[in-house]
Amino acid sequence: MILAILALTLTDYEIIGLAIGLVGVYIKLHTEVLEIRAAQYSLENNNDKVDQKLEKVVNDLGEIKILLARNKMDQ
């Protein structure tokens, strides 16, 4: 019904222009969604790397504590 109203008031060129505009908006939004998904994947991947590095730092700090405790016992 809406298309029938539009067909009565819009010329063929206006309808074609509207259709092209809608396709352009769809493509633009689709591209932005893909960029956001790629950024999200990258951030999640970097988060895993940071977690691994933090875990290594915690382990190294534990070893340093043990070495300091041994050093105190030797003195």
C-alpha positions in Angstrom: 0.0 0.0 0.0 2.8 2.4 0.9 4.5 1.6 -2.4 1.3 2.4 -4.3 1.3 5.8 -2.6 4.9 6.4 -3.4 4.4 5.3 -7.0 1.7 7.9 -7.4 3.7 10.8 -6.0 7.3 10.0 -7.0 8.8 9.8 -10.5 10.8 6.8 -11.6 14.1 8.7 -11.2 13.2 9.6 -7.6 12.4 5.9 -6.9 15.7 4.8 -8.5 17.6 7.4 -6.5 15.9 6.3 -3.3 16.7 2.7 -3.9 20.4 3.5 -4.7 20.5 5.6 -1.5 19.1 2.8 0.6 21.6 0.3 -0.9 24.4 2.8 -0.2 23.4 3.2 3.4 23.2 -0.6 3.8 26.7 -1.1 2.4 28.1 1.7 4.6 26.5 0.3 7.8 27.6 -3.3 6.9 31.2 -2.1 6.4 31.1 -0.3 9.8 29.8 -3.4 11.5 32.6 -5.4 10.0 35.2 -2.9 11.2 33.7 -2.9 14.7 33.8 -6.8 14.8 37.4 -6.7 13.7 38.3 -4.2 16.4 36.5 -6.3 19.0 38.4 -9.4 17.9 41.7 -7.5 18.1 40.9 -6.2 21.5 39.9 -9.6 22.8 43.1 -11.1 21.4 45.2 -8.4 23.0 43.4 -8.9 26.3 44.5 -12.5 26.3 48.1 -11.5 25.6 48.0 -9.0 28.5 46.6 -11.7 30.8 49.4 -14.1 29.9 52.1 -11.4 30.5 50.5 -10.5 33.8 50.5 -14.1 34.9 54.2 -14.3 34.0 54.9 -11.2 36.1 53.1 -12.7 39.1 55.1 -15.9 38.8 58.4 -13.9 38.5 57.4 -11.8 41.6 56.8 -15.0 43.5 60.3 -16.2 42.6 61.8 -12.9 43.6 60.1 -13.2 47.0 61.5 -16.7 47.5 65.0 -15.5 46.6 64.8 -12.5 49.0 63.6 -14.8 51.8 66.5 -17.2 51.2 68.9 -14.2 51.1 67.5 -13.1 54.5 67.9 -16.6 56.0 71.5 -16.8 54.8 72.4 -13.6 56.6 
